[in-house]
């Protein structure tokens, strides 16, 4: 059984440094700027918006590729696709707007909307990665659970043979590991997918906790696959641990 893809977030919900910037203006500063300075800031904002357009395209591709019987559920895929479509429309709209902005106030307003209203990196990216991982683990755990009866039947044929006791021990461990993977991934998608851009940064811990649960589930799946392989070896008389 192929294990799910490694989790691609070291700390889910972290803001990517290259994805945001702050205009160096005090609250009481004039909204006007020299043509050169204004042009630089306008260009910088267009670049930042472009980064987000590219990231949204990557995320949309990830969702499309992961939508299968062993990946994203149709419900989670639809929810993620809707969120990505909304964010893409917002970011493209801001990109068009910024190209024609003429004041620093307009640029500051667009920059705030780009970050606070969409959270492409801090929220949407974490959601896509973690929901795909959670749904994939859940599907794999369900497949392994459905195969436990066949493993047990195989073990029953070994009664009286040298490998029987060892196989039975590993079957018990197999069941425990599969159940752990299922339990750790069960509610991750529901909790993670419910987060909204405006919830950040208060929801950072939600993504971190989900990341930890998925790591535990991945390890449990690896152990379950190992237990299944040992049971197979036992049918040939293997009596090791």
Buried (B, 14 or more C-beta within 10 A) or exposed (E): EEBBBEBBBEEBBBBEEEBBBEBEBEEEEEEEBEEEEBEEBBEBBBEBBEBBBEBBEEBBEBBEEBBEEBBBBEEBBEBBBEBBEBBBEBBBEBBEBBEEBEEBBBBBBBBEBBBEBBBBBBBBBBBBBBBBBBBBBBBBBBEBBEBBEEBBEBBEEBEEBEBBBBBBBBBEBBBBBBBBBBBBBBEBBEBBBEBEBEBBEEBBEBBBBBBEBBBBBBBBBBBBBBBBEBBBBBBEEBEEE
